[in-house]
Amino acid sequence: MAWAMVVALGGFLFGFDTAVISGAEKSIQQFWHLSVFEHGLTISIALIGTVIGSLLSSRPSDYFGRKNTLYFVAIAYFISSIGTSLADNWYIFLIFRFVGGLGVGTSSVTAPIYISEISPAGRRGTLVGLFQFNIVLGILISYLSNYLITQFGEASWRWMLGVQAFPAALFLVLIYFIPESPRWLILKKGQINQALAILQIINPLNSNEELKAIQNSKLENTEGNADNLFSGQYKKPIILAMLFAFFNQVSGINAIIYYAPRIFEMAGLGAHSSLLSTVGIGLINFIFTLLAINIIDKVGRKLLMMIGSFGLIASLFLVAYTFYAKNFSGYAVPVYMMIFIAFFAFSQGAVIWVFISEIFPNQVRAKGQTLGSSTHWIMAALIAFSFPFFAEKLGGAITFSFFGSMMVLQLIFVWKWMPETKGKSLEQIESNIIMH
């Protein structure tokens, strides 16, 4: 559906903005002669913005609407790109990277909500998965862009950050052509006729039944503290979302995305080979995300997570053993990293935004998505900020053994507690999770 593809472009900018710093971080450190602390802050400042953006975004998403909030996302990406590329001192650079982080955080809440609310039940996994697909496409394009632009000379890092302005401007224009979420129009504005017209395009055969189901879910949630996420009745989806987001990051994924060239250099590769191997990681991420979103509505979310957990455990402990044995001949670490990325993309990467956007009732979906997303980004900031310290002090063996151990716990969580949501309407999922 064209609407989902437009909003998924926010995912492309999300991925590009997140990963582009990996090619520029060393040049920025040298350009402003940054200390270890200042360098860590430079890398993590966007993540701090992302945490704040994800924490605050449920309010504008509920009050102004999903569509209007996406306008803010596009403007934040555009301003951040121009500002960081032209910054003439480190403090200005930090401010604009922070603004980009606000865009990423808001996008990670609003875009999956919007796509889940305008998608037919049988295609929701694939369409919300487009958001993740575009994230990894953005990461891949940023790696390729960095590899090509690095030959521009001393100012290449400015070009790396500046090219994002073009897709950000395109995203800003395209948002104009998408409608508002019909569920938001019904639940927050009471605009039934306008919502029905949109539902007739989404689901022409059963639009009236879907309208009644949405209205009924609103009636069922009018008593007590239905708008209060922490009233007690939503305990199960809260626990599911927070644990899912926690495990996503303690896999080590963001440490690898941010610091892949540095990890490869730790394993004995030269700087040029490290940057090229990073492009390989982006390509593997792209291919396996594409595979996952094409089958997620057929095989379900839970089976993808089970398969992925086994692969993540094996690949992370292989990386840890390679560092332990100091057997850096050949390309062992890059190969194991690419296996890790393949299984991550096939499971956690493809499932997280789909699953969190599905499990909360209509009345508190924005708040629930905010909780899951902010948990994800708080953990991402902690991992990205602390990884260089722990990798240096503890070494690769202990660091990657920790990530592997966390994936063992994830496997238990998926096996014992994760419900399956494929093929069910949002209202059916609400009934199954809240009532049982």
C-alpha positions in Angstrom: 0.0 0.0 0.0 1.4 3.4 -1.1 0.5 5.1 2.3 2.6 2.5 4.2 5.5 2.9 1.8 5.5 6.7 2.2 5.5 6.5 6.0 8.2 3.7 5.8 10.4 6.3 4.2 10.7 7.7 7.8 12.4 4.4 8.5 14.9 5.0 5.8 15.9 8.3 7.4 15.9 6.6 10.8 18.4 4.0 9.6 20.5 6.5 7.6 20.7 8.9 10.5 21.5 6.1 13.0 24.4 4.5 11.0 25.9 7.4 9.1 27.9 8.5 12.1 29.9 5.2 12.0 31.9 6.4 8.9 32.4 10.0 10.3 33.1 9.3 14.0 36.9 9.1 13.7 37.3 12.1 11.5 35.0 14.2 13.8 37.1 13.1 16.8 40.3 14.2 15.1 38.8 17.4 13.7 37.7 18.8 17.1 40.5 16.9 19.1 37.8 15.3 21.3 38.6 13.4 24.5 37.3 9.9 25.1 34.3 11.3 27.0 33.6 14.0 24.4 33.8 11.4 21.6 31.4 9.0 23.5 29.0 12.0 23.9 29.3 12.9 20.2 28.2 9.3 19.3 25.5 9.0 21.9 24.0 12.5 21.8 21.7 11.5 18.9 20.6 8.5 21.0 19.8 10.8 24.0 17.6 12.8 21.6 16.1 9.6 20.4 15.2 8.6 24.0 13.6 12.0 24.6 11.8 12.0 21.3 10.4 8.5 21.9 9.3 9.4 25.5 7.5 12.6 24.4 6.0 11.5 21.1 2.8 9.9 22.3 1.3 13.3 23.2 1.6 14.9 19.8 0.7 11.6 18.1 -2.5 11.5 20.2 -3.3 15.2 20.2 -2.2 16.4 16.8 -2.6 13.1 14.9 -0.2 10.6 13.4 0.1 12.5 10.1 0.9 15.9 11.6 3.5 14.3 13.9 5.2 12.8 10.9 5.7 16.4 9.5 7.8 17.2 12.6 9.9 14.0 12.0 10.7 15.0 8.4 11.6 18.6 9.4 13.9 17.3 12.3 15.8 15.1 9.9 16.2 17.9 7.3 17.4 20.4 9.9 19.8 17.9 11.5 21.4 17.0 8.2 22.0 20.6 7.1 23.1 21.7 10.6 25.6 18.9 11.3 27.2 19.2 7.9 27.7 23.0 8.2 28.5 23.1 12.0 31.6 25.3 12.7 32.0 24.2 16.3 31.5 21.0 18.3 28.6 22.4 20.5 26.6 23.4 17.4 27.3 19.9 16.0 25.9 18.3 19.2 22.7 20.4 19.1 21.9 19.4 15.5 22.7 15.7 16.1 20.4 15.9 19.1 17.6 17.3 16.8 18.1 14.4 14.5 17.8 12.0 17.4 14.4 13.6 18.3 13.3 12.8 14.8 14.4 9.2 15.1 12.7 8.7 18.5 9.4 10.2 17.3 9.6 8.2 14.1 10.1 5.0 16.0 6.8 5.6 17.8 4.6 7.3 15.2 5.4 5.5 12.0 4.7 1.9 13.2 1.5 3.0 14.9 0.3 4.7 11.7 1.1 1.7 9.5 -0.4 -0.8 11.9 -3.6 1.3 12.1 -4.1 1.6 8.3 -3.1 -2.0 7.4 -5.4 -5.0 6.8 -4.9 -7.7 9.4 -3.6 -10.3 6.9 -0.9 -7.9 5.6 0.0 -5.9 8.8 3.2 -7.8 9.5 4.5 -7.1 6.0 3.4 -3.5 5.9 4.7 -2.6 9.3 7.8 -4.6 8.4 8.4 -2.1 5.6 9.4 0.3 8.3 12.2 -2.0 9.5 13.1 -2.8 5.9 13.6 0.9 5.2 15.6 1.2 8.4 18.1 -1.4 7.1 18.0 0.1 3.6 18.9 3.4 5.2 21.8 1.7 7.1 23.0 0.0 3.9 22.9 3.2 1.8 24.6 5.2 4.6 27.5 2.6 4.7 27.8 2.7 0.8 27.6 6.5 0.9 30.3 6.7 3.6 32.5 4.3 1.6 32.2 6.4 -1.6 32.4 9.8 0.1 35.4 8.9 2.3 37.5 9.6 -0.9 36.5 13.3 -0.9 39.3 14.3 1.5 39.3 16.0 4.9 35.8 17.5 4.6 34.2 14.1 3.6 32.5 13.7 7.0 30.5 16.8 6.3 29.2 15.4 3.0 28.4 12.0 4.7 26.1 13.9 7.1 24.7 16.4 4.6 23.4 14.1 1.9 20.5 13.0 4.2 18.8 16.4 3.4 17.6 15.1 0.0 15.5 12.1 1.2 14.3 14.2 4.2 12.9 16.9 1.8 11.2 14.2 -0.3 9.6 12.6 2.9 8.3 16.1 3.9 6.6 16.5 0.5 5.1 13.0 0.4 3.5 13.2 3.8 1.0 15.7 2.3 -0.5 13.0 0.2 -1.4 10.4 2.9 -4.6 10.4 5.0 -4.9 10.5 8.8 -5.2 7.2 10.7 -8.9 6.1 10.7 -8.5 4.7 14.2 -7.2 8.1 15.5 -10.1 9.9 13.7 -12.6 7.6 15.5 -11.0 7.4 18.9 -9.7 10.9 19.4 -11.8 13.1 17.1 -15.1 11.2 16.6 -14.9 11.8 12.8 -16.8 8.7 11.8 -17.6 9.5 8.2 -14.1 10.6 7.3 -12.7 7.4 9.0 -15.1 5.2 7.2 -14.1 6.6 3.8 -10.4 5.7 4.6 -11.5 2.2 5.9 -13.4 1.6 2.6 -10.1 2.0 0.7 -8.1 -0.2 3.1 -10.7 -3.0 3.5 -13.5 -2.5 1.0 -15.3 -5.8 1.8 -15.5 -5.5 5.6 -15.1 -1.7 6.2 -18.4 -1.4 8.1 -17.6 -4.4 10.4 -14.1 -3.0 11.1 -15.7 0.4 11.9 -18.0 -1.2 14.4 -15.1 -3.2 16.0 -13.1 0.0 16.5 -16.2 1.8 18.0 -16.8 -1.2 20.3 -13.2 -1.2 21.5 -13.7 2.5 22.3 -16.9 1.8 24.3 -15.2 -1.1 26.2 -12.4 1.2 27.2 -14.4 4.2 28.4 -14.7 3.0 32.0 -12.3 3.7 34.8 -8.7 4.6 33.8 -8.8 3.3 30.3 -6.5 6.1 29.0 -4.0 5.4 31.8 -1.4 3.0 30.5 -0.3 2.1 34.1 -3.8 1.6 35.6 -3.1 -2.1 36.0 -5.2 -3.6 33.2 -2.4 -3.3 30.6 0.2 -5.1 32.7 0.7 -7.9 30.3 1.4 -5.9 27.1 3.6 -3.5 29.1 5.8 -6.4 30.3 5.9 -7.9 26.8 6.9 -4.6 25.1 9.6 -3.7 27.7 11.2 -7.2 27.6 11.1 -7.4 23.8 12.8 -4.0 23.6 15.3 -4.8 26.3 16.4 -8.0 24.5 16.6 -6.2 21.2 19.4 -4.1 22.5 21.3 -6.5 24.8 22.0 -8.6 21.7 24.6 -6.0 20.9 23.1 -4.9 17.6 23.7 -1.1 18.1 27.2 -1.6 19.3 27.9 -3.5 16.1 26.1 -0.9 13.8 27.9 2.0 15.4 31.3 0.5 16.0 31.6 -2.1 13.2 34.8 -0.6 11.6 36.4 -0.4 15.1 35.4 -4.0 16.0 36.9 -5.3 12.7 40.1 -3.3 13.4 40.2 -5.0 16.9 40.1 -8.3 15.0 43.1 -7.4 12.9 41.6 -5.9 9.7 43.0 -2.7 8.2 40.9 0.5 8.1 39.9 0.2 4.4 38.9 -3.5 4.8 37.0 -2.7 7.9 34.9 0.0 6.1 34.3 -2.4 3.2 33.3 -5.2 5.6 30.8 -2.8 7.2 29.1 -2.5 3.8 28.8 -6.3 3.8 27.0 -6.1 7.1 24.6 -3.6 5.7 23.9 -5.8 2.7 23.3 -8.9 4.8 20.9 -6.9 7.0 19.0 -5.7 4.0 18.6 -9.2 2.4 17.5 -11.0 5.5 15.1 -8.2 6.5 13.5 -8.5 3.0 13.2 -12.2 3.5 11.6 -11.9 6.9 9.0 -9.3 6.0 7.9 -11.5 3.1 7.1 -14.4 5.3 6.2 -12.8 8.7 2.5 -13.0 8.0 2.7 -16.6 6.8 4.9 -18.2 9.5 4.2 -15.7 12.3 6.2 -13.5 14.7 7.0 -16.2 17.3 8.7 -18.8 14.9 10.9 -16.0 13.4 12.0 -15.1 17.0 12.7 -18.8 17.9 14.9 -19.4 14.8 16.6 -16.0 15.3 17.4 -16.6 18.9 19.3 -19.9 18.2 21.3 -18.2 15.5 22.2 -15.1 17.6 23.4 -17.4 20.5 25.7 -19.4 18.2 27.2 -16.4 16.3 27.8 -14.3 19.4 29.6 -17.1 21.2 31.7 -17.8 18.1 32.8 -14.1 18.1 33.6 -14.3 21.8 35.6 -17.5 21.3 37.6 -15.9 18.4 38.6 -13.0 20.7 39.3 -15.4 23.5 41.6 -17.6 21.4 43.0 -14.5 19.6 42.6 -16.4 16.3 42.4 -13.4 14.0 43.7 -15.1 10.8 41.4 -14.5 7.9 38.0 -13.0 8.2 36.5 -15.1 11.1 35.1 -12.1 13.0 33.5 -10.4 10.0 31.9 -13.7 8.9 30.5 -14.4 12.4 29.3 -10.8 12.6 27.5 -11.2 9.2 25.8 -14.5 10.5 24.7 -12.5 13.6 23.3 -9.7 11.4 21.5 -12.3 9.2 19.7 -13.9 12.2 19.0 -10.6 13.9 17.5 -9.1 10.7 15.4 -12.3 10.3 14.0 -12.1 13.8 14.3 -9.2 16.2 15.0 -6.7 13.5 11.9 -7.6 11.5 9.5 -8.3 14.4 10.1 -5.6 17.0 8.2 -2.7 15.5 5.4 -5.0 14.3 4.9 -6.7 17.6 5.0 -3.6 19.8 2.6 -1.8 17.5 0.1 -4.7 17.7 -0.1 -5.7 21.4 -1.5 -2.5 22.9 -5.3 -1.6 22.8 -6.4 1.3 20.5 -7.0 3.6 23.5 -3.4 3.5 24.7 -1.5 2.4 21.6 0.6 5.6 21.3 1.5 5.5 24.9 2.4 1.8 24.7 4.5 2.2 21.6 6.2 5.1 23.4 7.0 2.8 26.3 8.4 0.1 24.1 10.3 2.4 21.9 11.8 4.5 24.8 12.9 1.3 26.5 14.6 0.3 23.3 16.4 3.6 22.9 17.4 3.9 26.6 19.1 0.5 26.2 20.6 1.5 22.9 22.1 4.7 24.4 23.6 2.7 27.3 25.1 0.1 25.1 26.5 2.6 22.5 27.9 4.8 25.3 29.5 1.9 27.3 30.6 -0.4 24.5 34.0 1.2 23.8 34.8 1.2 27.6 33.9 -2.4 28.2 35.5 -3.6 24.9 38.8 -1.9 25.9 38.7 -2.9 29.6 37.2 -6.4 29.4 38.1 -7.4 25.9 36.0 -8.8 23.1 35.6 -12.3 24.6 33.8 -11.2 27.8 31.8 -8.4 26.0 30.4 -10.8 23.3 29.8 -13.6 25.9 27.6 -11.2 27.8 25.5 -10.5 24.6 25.3 -14.2 23.9 24.1 -15.0 27.4 21.4 -12.4 27.1 20.1 -14.1 23.9 19.8 -17.4 25.9 17.4 -15.5 28.2 15.6 -14.1 25.1 15.0 -17.6 23.8 13.4 -18.6 27.1 11.2 -15.5 27.0 10.0 -16.2 23.4 9.4 -19.9 24.1 7.4 -19.3 27.3 5.7 -16.0 27.1 5.5 -14.4 23.7 2.0 -14.7 22.2 1.4 -15.1 18.4 -0.4 -12.2 16.7 -0.4 -13.1 13.0 -3.6 -12.8 11.1 -5.6 -11.2 13.9 -7.2 -7.7 13.8 -5.9 -5.2 16.3 -9.1 -5.5 18.2 -8.8 -9.3 18.4 -5.3 -9.1 19.7 -6.5 -6.6 22.3 -9.1 -9.0 23.5 -6.7 -12.0 23.6 -3.9 -10.3 25.5 -5.9 -8.1 27.9 -8.7 -10.7 28.6 -6.4 -13.8 29.0 
